[in-house]
């Protein structure tokens, strides 16, 4: 077993993840050392265990605040189902969330994983935006996993150009919904400001106006689990742009759910 109790908080999202994640080693084909390094860089405490027996031992000792368990997709789903029942019986009061990692299984394999109780996915290729988002979902679960059912929010690695008062700035689209987005930038503007946004999306993007709902800035981190930046609400989109956005988000959701 290897752990990282001294993980340093990510300056982009201070204090975002304080609970431990257990990573089960893969029988083959998955570099858990690299995965552990990536969690460490995000400031997420984690412990690598050799398998379910060691995971059970760690939970019985109750020395770490475990919130999530990463399970390689190569594990036999029937065995996963039996073992997860055992781990759940040893879990903290607010339970455990399970994340499937590695290669994406086929349709039947995904069905068996869902039946076993695995709901979240982090399959190859595993980009940082998805890793951070899924860790936050696992450790700070919303009732439906994505927040509002009317407007599911997904992580992205896309960018936008924002203009306010004649000045422009580039920002990363940290998360995106049909109704708005969180823009990661060190140059957030004040609450209530109106922005002109150009969203650079895989299908070409579009322009819209948006209102700043809150700013996440040093000294006033309204959302500690998020990086520095601002949450914005889009003005009413036309039907064509809303449909494009809905389809992109639906595609993203499909990569994050077992």
Secondary structure by P-SEA (a helix, b strand, c coil): ccccccccccccccccccbbbbbccccccccaaaaaaaaaaacbbbbbbccaaaaaaaaaaccccccbbbbbccccaaaaaaaaaaaaaaccccbbbbbbccccccaaaaaaaaaacccccccccccaaaaaaaaaaaacccccccccccbbbbbbcccccccccccccccccccccccccccccccccccccccbbbbbccccccccccccccccccccccccccccccccccccccaaaaaaaaaaaaaaaaaccc
